[in-house]
Amino acid sequence: MTYALYYHDYCPFCQRVLMALPSFSVEVEKRNVMQNSAYRKQQQEATGRTTVPCLLIDDGETQEWMYESGDIIRYLKSL
């Protein structure tokens, strides 16, 4: 299972998730959509949205996209 967080630096909800990441036992790749437009495009093509923060959960066969900082934090904490 792999995880990637789509975010940008000026989003307070993204900062909330980023500050919590070190407390989790799982590795999460950080993908800044403002610094890399390919990340923004990938998210938009997959979900139809560019809202951040967004967590991509990829099990190798399927991808799930999770929005809402509180939901993302609760999910990562449960792992």
Backbone atoms as SQL, in Angstrom:
CREATE TABLE atoms (id INTEGER PRIMARY KEY, chain TEXT, resi INTEGER, resn TEXT, atom TEXT, x REAL, y REAL, z REAL);
INSERT INTO atoms VALUES
  (1, 'A', 1, 'MET', 'N', 0.853, -1.165, 0.000),
  (2, 'A', 1, 'MET', 'CA', 0.000, 0.000, 0.000),
  (3, 'A', 1, 'MET', 'C', 0.901, 1.232, 0.000),
  (4, 'A', 2, 'THR', 'N', 0.579, 2.187, -0.874),
  (5, 'A', 2, 'THR', 'CA', 1.330, 3.441, -0.913),
  (6, 'A', 2, 'THR', 'C', 0.364, 4.601, -0.703),
  (7, 'A', 3, 'TYR', 'N', 0.924, 5.694, -0.169),
  (8, 'A', 3, 'TYR', 'CA', 0.122, 6.862, 0.147),
  (9, 'A', 3, 'TYR', 'C', 0.824, 8.105, -0.387),
  (10, 'A', 4, 'ALA', 'N', 0.041, 9.027, -0.934),
  (11, 'A', 4, 'ALA', 'CA', 0.583, 10.300, -1.414),
  (12, 'A', 4, 'ALA', 'C', -0.381, 11.407, -1.022),
  (13, 'A', 5, 'LEU', 'N', 0.163, 12.462, -0.444),
  (14, 'A', 5, 'LEU', 'CA', -0.643, 13.602, -0.035),
  (15, 'A', 5, 'LEU', 'C', -0.477, 14.727, -1.046),
  (16, 'A', 6, 'TYR', 'N', -1.573, 15.126, -1.657),
  (17, 'A', 6, 'TYR', 'CA', -1.590, 16.261, -2.580),
  (18, 'A', 6, 'TYR', 'C', -1.921, 17.489, -1.737),
  (19, 'A', 7, 'TYR', 'N', -1.080, 18.515, -1.822),
  (20, 'A', 7, 'TYR', 'CA', -1.217, 19.674, -0.951),
  (21, 'A', 7, 'TYR', 'C', -0.599, 20.897, -1.603),
  (22, 'A', 8, 'HIS', 'N', -0.757, 22.062, -0.946),
  (23, 'A', 8, 'HIS', 'CA', 0.062, 23.220, -1.279),
  (24, 'A', 8, 'HIS', 'C', 0.353, 23.986, 0.005),
  (25, 'A', 9, 'ASP', 'N', 1.422, 24.749, -0.021),
  (26, 'A', 9, 'ASP', 'CA', 1.980, 25.362, 1.183),
  (27, 'A', 9, 'ASP', 'C', 1.057, 26.359, 1.867),
  (28, 'A', 10, 'TYR', 'N', 0.189, 27.030, 1.148),
  (29, 'A', 10, 'TYR', 'CA', -0.603, 28.114, 1.722),
  (30, 'A', 10, 'TYR', 'C', -1.991, 27.685, 2.179),
  (31, 'A', 11, 'CYS', 'N', -2.243, 26.419, 2.193),
  (32, 'A', 11, 'CYS', 'CA', -3.537, 25.881, 2.614),
  (33, 'A', 11, 'CYS', 'C', -3.450, 25.493, 4.096),
  (34, 'A', 12, 'PRO', 'N', -4.243, 26.136, 4.969),
  (35, 'A', 12, 'PRO', 'CA', -4.163, 25.797, 6.395),
  (36, 'A', 12, 'PRO', 'C', -4.593, 24.357, 6.703),
  (37, 'A', 13, 'PHE', 'N', -5.503, 23.820, 5.918),
  (38, 'A', 13, 'PHE', 'CA', -5.931, 22.436, 6.126),
  (39, 'A', 13, 'PHE', 'C', -4.831, 21.462, 5.731),
  (40, 'A', 14, 'CYS', 'N', -4.079, 21.817, 4.684),
  (41, 'A', 14, 'CYS', 'CA', -2.919, 21.013, 4.284),
  (42, 'A', 14, 'CYS', 'C', -1.864, 21.051, 5.379),
  (43, 'A', 15, 'GLN', 'N', -1.641, 22.222, 5.942),
  (44, 'A', 15, 'GLN', 'CA', -0.644, 22.361, 7.005),
  (45, 'A', 15, 'GLN', 'C', -1.027, 21.505, 8.211),
  (46, 'A', 16, 'ARG', 'N', -2.295, 21.430, 8.490),
  (47, 'A', 16, 'ARG', 'CA', -2.772, 20.581, 9.590),
  (48, 'A', 16, 'ARG', 'C', -2.364, 19.127, 9.369),
  (49, 'A', 17, 'VAL', 'N', -2.547, 18.625, 8.153),
  (50, 'A', 17, 'VAL', 'CA', -2.175, 17.240, 7.837),
  (51, 'A', 17, 'VAL', 'C', -0.652, 17.097, 7.844),
  (52, 'A', 18, 'LEU', 'N', 0.049, 18.034, 7.229),
  (53, 'A', 18, 'LEU', 'CA', 1.515, 17.961, 7.169),
  (54, 'A', 18, 'LEU', 'C', 2.128, 17.938, 8.568),
  (55, 'A', 19, 'MET', 'N', 1.580, 18.715, 9.490),
  (56, 'A', 19, 'MET', 'CA', 2.112, 18.749, 10.858),
  (57, 'A', 19, 'MET', 'C', 1.877, 17.419, 11.577),
  (58, 'A', 20, 'ALA', 'N', 0.826, 16.710, 11.211),
  (59, 'A', 20, 'ALA', 'CA', 0.510, 15.435, 11.852),
  (60, 'A', 20, 'ALA', 'C', 1.291, 14.258, 11.266),
  (61, 'A', 21, 'LEU', 'N', 1.787, 14.381, 10.036),
  (62, 'A', 21, 'LEU', 'CA', 2.439, 13.256, 9.364),
  (63, 'A', 21, 'LEU', 'C', 3.550, 12.594, 10.172),
  (64, 'A', 22, 'PRO', 'N', 4.447, 13.344, 10.825),
  (65, 'A', 22, 'PRO', 'CA', 5.527, 12.670, 11.553),
  (66, 'A', 22, 'PRO', 'C', 5.063, 11.740, 12.677),
  (67, 'A', 23, 'SER', 'N', 3.846, 11.909, 13.148),
  (68, 'A', 23, 'SER', 'CA', 3.361, 11.066, 14.242),
  (69, 'A', 23, 'SER', 'C', 2.780, 9.729, 13.766),
  (70, 'A', 24, 'PHE', 'N', 2.702, 9.530, 12.457),
  (71, 'A', 24, 'PHE', 'CA', 2.125, 8.298, 11.928),
  (72, 'A', 24, 'PHE', 'C', 3.219, 7.290, 11.598),
  (73, 'A', 25, 'SER', 'N', 2.864, 6.016, 11.662),
  (74, 'A', 25, 'SER', 'CA', 3.843, 4.957, 11.416),
  (75, 'A', 25, 'SER', 'C', 3.926, 4.551, 9.947),
  (76, 'A', 26, 'VAL', 'N', 3.295, 5.305, 9.075),
  (77, 'A', 26, 'VAL', 'CA', 3.276, 4.983, 7.646),
  (78, 'A', 26, 'VAL', 'C', 3.959, 6.115, 6.871),
  (79, 'A', 27, 'GLU', 'N', 4.628, 5.748, 5.794),
  (80, 'A', 27, 'GLU', 'CA', 5.294, 6.745, 4.959),
  (81, 'A', 27, 'GLU', 'C', 4.297, 7.317, 3.953),
  (82, 'A', 28, 'VAL', 'N', 4.279, 8.632, 3.866),
  (83, 'A', 28, 'VAL', 'CA', 3.369, 9.328, 2.947),
  (84, 'A', 28, 'VAL', 'C', 4.208, 10.236, 2.050),
  (85, 'A', 29, 'GLU', 'N', 4.140, 10.011, 0.746),
  (86, 'A', 29, 'GLU', 'CA', 4.827, 10.877, -0.206),
  (87, 'A', 29, 'GLU', 'C', 4.088, 12.209, -0.276),
  (88, 'A', 30, 'LYS', 'N', 4.818, 13.304, -0.260),
  (89, 'A', 30, 'LYS', 'CA', 4.210, 14.634, -0.338),
  (90, 'A', 30, 'LYS', 'C', 4.300, 15.139, -1.775),
  (91, 'A', 31, 'ARG', 'N', 3.158, 15.556, -2.320),
  (92, 'A', 31, 'ARG', 'CA', 3.078, 16.036, -3.696),
  (93, 'A', 31, 'ARG', 'C', 2.483, 17.443, -3.710),
  (94, 'A', 32, 'ASN', 'N', 3.352, 18.437, -3.840),
  (95, 'A', 32, 'ASN', 'CA', 2.938, 19.833, -3.838),
  (96, 'A', 32, 'ASN', 'C', 2.378, 20.198, -5.214),
  (97, 'A', 33, 'VAL', 'N', 1.086, 20.462, -5.283),
  (98, 'A', 33, 'VAL', 'CA', 0.424, 20.722, -6.565),
  (99, 'A', 33, 'VAL', 'C', 0.743, 22.097, -7.131),
  (100, 'A', 34, 'MET', 'N', 1.278, 23.006, -6.309),
  (101, 'A', 34, 'MET', 'CA', 1.658, 24.330, -6.802),
  (102, 'A', 34, 'MET', 'C', 3.065, 24.310, -7.399),
  (103, 'A', 35, 'GLN', 'N', 3.909, 23.433, -6.909),
  (104, 'A', 35, 'GLN', 'CA', 5.271, 23.340, -7.430),
  (105, 'A', 35, 'GLN', 'C', 5.374, 22.392, -8.616),
  (106, 'A', 36, 'ASN', 'N', 4.430, 21.466, -8.735),
  (107, 'A', 36, 'ASN', 'CA', 4.477, 20.486, -9.818),
  (108, 'A', 36, 'ASN', 'C', 3.078, 20.353, -10.422),
  (109, 'A', 37, 'SER', 'N', 2.880, 20.974, -11.566),
  (110, 'A', 37, 'SER', 'CA', 1.554, 20.972, -12.201),
  (111, 'A', 37, 'SER', 'C', 1.127, 19.572, -12.650),
  (112, 'A', 38, 'ALA', 'N', 2.069, 18.658, -12.813),
  (113, 'A', 38, 'ALA', 'CA', 1.713, 17.284, -13.188),
  (114, 'A', 38, 'ALA', 'C', 0.911, 16.611, -12.079),
  (115, 'A', 39, 'TYR', 'N', 1.241, 16.935, -10.827),
  (116, 'A', 39, 'TYR', 'CA', 0.467, 16.385, -9.711),
  (117, 'A', 39, 'TYR', 'C', -0.960, 16.908, -9.735),
  (118, 'A', 40, 'ARG', 'N', -1.117, 18.200, -9.966),
  (119, 'A', 40, 'ARG', 'CA', -2.454, 18.800, -10.019),
  (120, 'A', 40, 'ARG', 'C', -3.265, 18.175, -11.158),
  (121, 'A', 41, 'LYS', 'N', -2.621, 18.013, -12.298),
  (122, 'A', 41, 'LYS', 'CA', -3.290, 17.423, -13.461),
  (123, 'A', 41, 'LYS', 'C', -3.696, 15.975, -13.175),
  (124, 'A', 42, 'GLN', 'N', -2.804, 15.209, -12.548),
  (125, 'A', 42, 'GLN', 'CA', -3.098, 13.814, -12.217),
  (126, 'A', 42, 'GLN', 'C', -4.319, 13.729, -11.297),
  (127, 'A', 43, 'GLN', 'N', -4.356, 14.571, -10.279),
  (128, 'A', 43, 'GLN', 'CA', -5.479, 14.571, -9.344),
  (129, 'A', 43, 'GLN', 'C', -6.771, 14.964, -10.052),
  (130, 'A', 44, 'GLN', 'N', -6.714, 15.991, -10.878),
  (131, 'A', 44, 'GLN', 'CA', -7.911, 16.454, -11.575),
  (132, 'A', 44, 'GLN', 'C', -8.440, 15.399, -12.543),
  (133, 'A', 45, 'GLU', 'N', -7.552, 14.736, -13.261),
  (134, 'A', 45, 'GLU', 'CA', -7.996, 13.705, -14.201),
  (135, 'A', 45, 'GLU', 'C', -8.609, 12.513, -13.475),
  (136, 'A', 46, 'ALA', 'N', -8.079, 12.181, -12.305),
  (137, 'A', 46, 'ALA', 'CA', -8.576, 11.021, -11.570),
  (138, 'A', 46, 'ALA', 'C', -9.869, 11.307, -10.811),
  (139, 'A', 47, 'THR', 'N', -10.026, 12.554, -10.323),
  (140, 'A', 47, 'THR', 'CA', -11.151, 12.841, -9.433),
  (141, 'A', 47, 'THR', 'C', -12.105, 13.905, -9.948),
  (142, 'A', 48, 'GLY', 'N', -11.652, 14.701, -10.914),
  (143, 'A', 48, 'GLY', 'CA', -12.449, 15.823, -11.379),
  (144, 'A', 48, 'GLY', 'C', -12.341, 17.034, -10.470),
  (145, 'A', 49, 'ARG', 'N', -11.473, 16.955, -9.474),
  (146, 'A', 49, 'ARG', 'CA', -11.308, 18.032, -8.494),
  (147, 'A', 49, 'ARG', 'C', -9.824, 18.359, -8.332),
  (148, 'A', 50, 'THR', 'N', -9.569, 19.580, -7.858),
  (149, 'A', 50, 'THR', 'CA', -8.202, 19.972, -7.515),
  (150, 'A', 50, 'THR', 'C', -8.122, 20.420, -6.060),
  (151, 'A', 51, 'THR', 'N', -9.121, 20.069, -5.288),
  (152, 'A', 51, 'THR', 'CA', -9.187, 20.440, -3.880),
  (153, 'A', 51, 'THR', 'C', -8.073, 19.739, -3.098),
  (154, 'A', 52, 'VAL', 'N', -7.421, 20.492, -2.214),
  (155, 'A', 52, 'VAL', 'CA', -6.415, 19.919, -1.335),
  (156, 'A', 52, 'VAL', 'C', -6.776, 20.253, 0.104),
  (157, 'A', 53, 'PRO', 'N', -6.339, 19.458, 1.066),
  (158, 'A', 53, 'PRO', 'CA', -5.506, 18.276, 0.924),
  (159, 'A', 53, 'PRO', 'C', -6.312, 17.094, 0.375),
  (160, 'A', 54, 'CYS', 'N', -5.578, 16.217, -0.262),
  (161, 'A', 54, 'CYS', 'CA', -6.171, 15.011, -0.817),
  (162, 'A', 54, 'CYS', 'C', -5.160, 13.883, -0.666),
  (163, 'A', 55, 'LEU', 'N', -5.593, 12.782, -0.099),
  (164, 'A', 55, 'LEU', 'CA', -4.723, 11.623, 0.098),
  (165, 'A', 55, 'LEU', 'C', -5.045, 10.568, -0.943),
  (166, 'A', 56, 'LEU', 'N', -4.033, 10.155, -1.673),
  (167, 'A', 56, 'LEU', 'CA', -4.164, 9.046, -2.622),
  (168, 'A', 56, 'LEU', 'C', -3.749, 7.776, -1.905),
  (169, 'A', 57, 'ILE', 'N', -4.640, 6.810, -1.895),
  (170, 'A', 57, 'ILE', 'CA', -4.389, 5.501, -1.293),
  (171, 'A', 57, 'ILE', 'C', -4.354, 4.499, -2.441),
  (172, 'A', 58, 'ASP', 'N', -3.198, 3.908, -2.666),
  (173, 'A', 58, 'ASP', 'CA', -3.003, 3.024, -3.825),
  (174, 'A', 58, 'ASP', 'C', -2.552, 1.651, -3.331),
  (175, 'A', 59, 'ASP', 'N', -3.359, 0.636, -3.616),
  (176, 'A', 59, 'ASP', 'CA', -2.987, -0.718, -3.198),
  (177, 'A', 59, 'ASP', 'C', -2.373, -1.532, -4.332),
  (178, 'A', 60, 'GLY', 'N', -2.050, -0.866, -5.435),
  (179, 'A', 60, 'GLY', 'CA', -1.458, -1.553, -6.579),
  (180, 'A', 60, 'GLY', 'C', -2.477, -1.965, -7.619),
  (181, 'A', 61, 'GLU', 'N', -3.716, -2.126, -7.198),
  (182, 'A', 61, 'GLU', 'CA', -4.783, -2.494, -8.117),
  (183, 'A', 61, 'GLU', 'C', -5.832, -1.393, -8.231),
  (184, 'A', 62, 'THR', 'N', -6.145, -0.774, -7.108),
  (185, 'A', 62, 'THR', 'CA', -7.149, 0.292, -7.105),
  (186, 'A', 62, 'THR', 'C', -6.596, 1.520, -6.390),
  (187, 'A', 63, 'GLN', 'N', -7.191, 2.656, -6.725),
  (188, 'A', 63, 'GLN', 'CA', -6.816, 3.907, -6.085),
  (189, 'A', 63, 'GLN', 'C', -8.053, 4.506, -5.441),
  (190, 'A', 64, 'GLU', 'N', -7.859, 5.000, -4.227),
  (191, 'A', 64, 'GLU', 'CA', -8.922, 5.713, -3.518),
  (192, 'A', 64, 'GLU', 'C', -8.391, 7.105, -3.200),
  (193, 'A', 65, 'TRP', 'N', -9.210, 8.110, -3.386),
  (194, 'A', 65, 'TRP', 'CA', -8.835, 9.498, -3.127),
  (195, 'A', 65, 'TRP', 'C', -9.663, 9.992, -1.951),
  (196, 'A', 66, 'MET', 'N', -8.986, 10.477, -0.917),
  (197, 'A', 66, 'MET', 'CA', -9.661, 10.926, 0.293),
  (198, 'A', 66, 'MET', 'C', -9.430, 12.418, 0.495),
  (199, 'A', 67, 'TYR', 'N', -10.523, 13.144, 0.722),
  (200, 'A', 67, 'TYR', 'CA', -10.467, 14.574, 0.994),
  (201, 'A', 67, 'TYR', 'C', -10.783, 14.820, 2.463),
  (202, 'A', 68, 'GLU', 'N', -10.652, 16.071, 2.886),
  (203, 'A', 68, 'GLU', 'CA', -10.948, 16.530, 4.242),
  (204, 'A', 68, 'GLU', 'C', -9.804, 16.181, 5.193),
  (205, 'A', 69, 'SER', 'N', -9.193, 17.211, 5.735),
  (206, 'A', 69, 'SER', 'CA', -8.019, 17.043, 6.596),
  (207, 'A', 69, 'SER', 'C', -8.315, 16.148, 7.796),
  (208, 'A', 70, 'GLY', 'N', -9.451, 16.323, 8.437),
  (209, 'A', 70, 'GLY', 'CA', -9.793, 15.497, 9.595),
  (210, 'A', 70, 'GLY', 'C', -9.921, 14.029, 9.235),
  (211, 'A', 71, 'ASP', 'N', -10.549, 13.742, 8.097),
  (212, 'A', 71, 'ASP', 'CA', -10.695, 12.359, 7.644),
  (213, 'A', 71, 'ASP', 'C', -9.338, 11.749, 7.326),
  (214, 'A', 72, 'ILE', 'N', -8.467, 12.524, 6.674),
  (215, 'A', 72, 'ILE', 'CA', -7.130, 12.044, 6.321),
  (216, 'A', 72, 'ILE', 'C', -6.341, 11.716, 7.584),
  (217, 'A', 73, 'ILE', 'N', -6.360, 12.618, 8.549),
  (218, 'A', 73, 'ILE', 'CA', -5.629, 12.392, 9.800),
  (219, 'A', 73, 'ILE', 'C', -6.160, 11.174, 10.538),
  (220, 'A', 74, 'ARG', 'N', -7.464, 11.051, 10.645),
  (221, 'A', 74, 'ARG', 'CA', -8.059, 9.874, 11.325),
  (222, 'A', 74, 'ARG', 'C', -7.676, 8.580, 10.618),
  (223, 'A', 75, 'TYR', 'N', -7.713, 8.601, 9.291),
  (224, 'A', 75, 'TYR', 'CA', -7.376, 7.389, 8.525),
  (225, 'A', 75, 'TYR', 'C', -5.917, 7.001, 8.767),
  (226, 'A', 76, 'LEU', 'N', -4.996, 7.944, 8.624),
  (227, 'A', 76, 'LEU', 'CA', -3.579, 7.628, 8.792),
  (228, 'A', 76, 'LEU', 'C', -3.271, 7.210, 10.225),
  (229, 'A', 77, 'LYS', 'N', -3.945, 7.802, 11.176),
  (230, 'A', 77, 'LYS', 'CA', -3.747, 7.430, 12.575),
  (231, 'A', 77, 'LYS', 'C', -4.199, 5.992, 12.837),
  (232, 'A', 78, 'SER', 'N', -5.188, 5.536, 12.103),
  (233, 'A', 78, 'SER', 'CA', -5.745, 4.184, 12.323),
  (234, 'A', 78, 'SER', 'C', -4.850, 3.082, 11.754),
  (235, 'A', 79, 'LEU', 'N', -3.865, 3.439, 10.951),
  (236, 'A', 79, 'LEU', 'CA', -3.006, 2.429, 10.322),
  (237, 'A', 79, 'LEU', 'C', -1.976, 1.869, 11.289);
